[in-house]
Amino acid sequence: MAEQTISTARMCQHIRDWPSADSPFFFSNSSVSMLACGARSRFQQSLSRPRLAATVNNWLQAQRHDRHDNPIAFGVIPFNESTPARFVLPQHTLISEPLTPPIAPDFWPENPLLSVTSLPDAESFKHSVKSAIAQMQSGTLQKVVLARALTLGFTNPLQPEQLLLTLIQKNPSAFNFCAPLSDVQGQGKWLLGSSPELLIRKQADHFSANPLAGSRKRASYSEQNRELEATLLNSPKDRHEHAIVVAAMQQALRPFARRITVPRSPSVISTGTMLHLSTLIEGTLTGDHHVLELAAALHPTPAVCGQPLAAAHQYIQLSEPFSRGYFTGLVGWCDAQGNGEWAIAIRCAEMHGQSLTACAGAGIVASSQANEELTEISDKLSTILQAAGVSPQALNFAGRCAAQKATVNG
Ligand SMILES: C=C(O[C@H]1C=CC=C(C(=O)O)[C@@H]1O)C(=O)O
């Protein structure tokens, strides 16, 4: 049987027993969890956005046993077309209701941090924010999303199942994912995360999208959060940052839509660590459009790149001293009927052996403050850091040791 429904307890056990040799791919939303195991077929190719939907669909159609067969493929799509898109049609997929995994206190065995590297460093990031603002004042750029990458080196190899189960426990309503990034068995490479942002979901002729932009760090008490929500909703800077994303998405979806509904003003959603301005866009399609056709028209939105797209993309290429890879790309699934669901790969990290690289970005507009954007990125990184059991103290300590070593050596 290609798909099997199991209990949440069995799903948690399958994740705990992480079947590495099967290159498992986990993806969940607030109503379903899916663990895809093995590969009937794999697909890995650098694809331009106009070719994405047709190429993936041709591959998937060729895998159908008969016309009643509707196989589901899982995939990751990069931020930049130079990194390959990766898809797998699994041998079998386990499906369960949403998980609330209990995590035993000894679930994270002692694994001291050895090193911390930030790219760019704090000063270079602030410089890059200020240059972007100067460019906005001269009128060539309206918004750009600038990111940092934090690489942590641990004493012992990391286990994807530990990070995944902790992410699910802390962010039960997010899009939780763990996608294999190498076909090499053993010490694999994984993309793991808890994204709050739906790029696009399509089922028959109905579609929905949920852009987020404009952020505050979530407080511990609900009363404080109510105040923060009000500040966010009343902040002209955040409303502007958000409106740019909604307008661009509406424009990109319009050619496909018979009907499109966009609330007049945003609401606020909360994740385990953050509050965001959020707009739920919904509509019906004019014809038979593949979910990846819609995704390709939208990606990358100004929630992860900027506006105008080409100028923002160029600014990112020239100023970010690391390759985003799959960060701010897409993660999700599609079936042979063109339905599917794609989340934006944020609040995520690449895990490889003893190393974990977490990235986060912040939307910069003309009224942004460099210091505040730097803090916002640290707040966003805490989704991964908290789930990885890394305390701010451990981070500072490892950072100081690395700085001392650099001074001694250099
Ligand atoms: C680019 C990221 O967040 C996006 C999603 C929500 C809020 C955002 C913001 O307020 O800047 C970003 O657009 C990230 O988490 O790395």
The ligand as a MOL file (V3000), in Angstrom:
LIG
                    3D

  0  0  0     0  0            999 V3000
M  V30 BEGIN CTAB
M  V30 COUNTS 16 16 0 0 0
M  V30 BEGIN ATOM
M  V30 1 C 12.4010 36.0180 6.1300 0
M  V30 2 C 11.8810 35.6050 7.2760 0
M  V30 3 O 10.6340 35.9590 7.7050 0
M  V30 4 C 9.6630 36.5370 6.8290 0
M  V30 5 C 8.3420 36.0680 7.3090 0
M  V30 6 C 7.6680 36.7240 8.3130 0
M  V30 7 C 8.0900 38.0160 8.7060 0
M  V30 8 C 9.1070 38.6520 8.0680 0
M  V30 9 C 9.5190 40.0290 8.4650 0
M  V30 10 O 8.8590 40.6260 9.3290 0
M  V30 11 O 10.5460 40.5110 7.9790 0
M  V30 12 C 9.7750 38.0480 6.8840 0
M  V30 13 O 9.2000 38.6350 5.7630 0
M  V30 14 C 12.6010 34.7100 8.1850 0
M  V30 15 O 12.0220 34.2610 9.1910 0
M  V30 16 O 13.7710 34.4060 7.9030 0
M  V30 END ATOM
M  V30 BEGIN BOND
M  V30 1 2 1 2
M  V30 2 1 2 3
M  V30 3 1 2 14
M  V30 4 1 3 4
M  V30 5 1 4 5
M  V30 6 1 4 12
M  V30 7 2 5 6
M  V30 8 1 6 7
M  V30 9 2 7 8
M  V30 10 1 8 9
M  V30 11 1 8 12
M  V30 12 2 9 10
M  V30 13 1 9 11
M  V30 14 1 12 13
M  V30 15 2 14 15
M  V30 16 1 14 16
M  V30 END BOND
M  V30 END CTAB
M  END
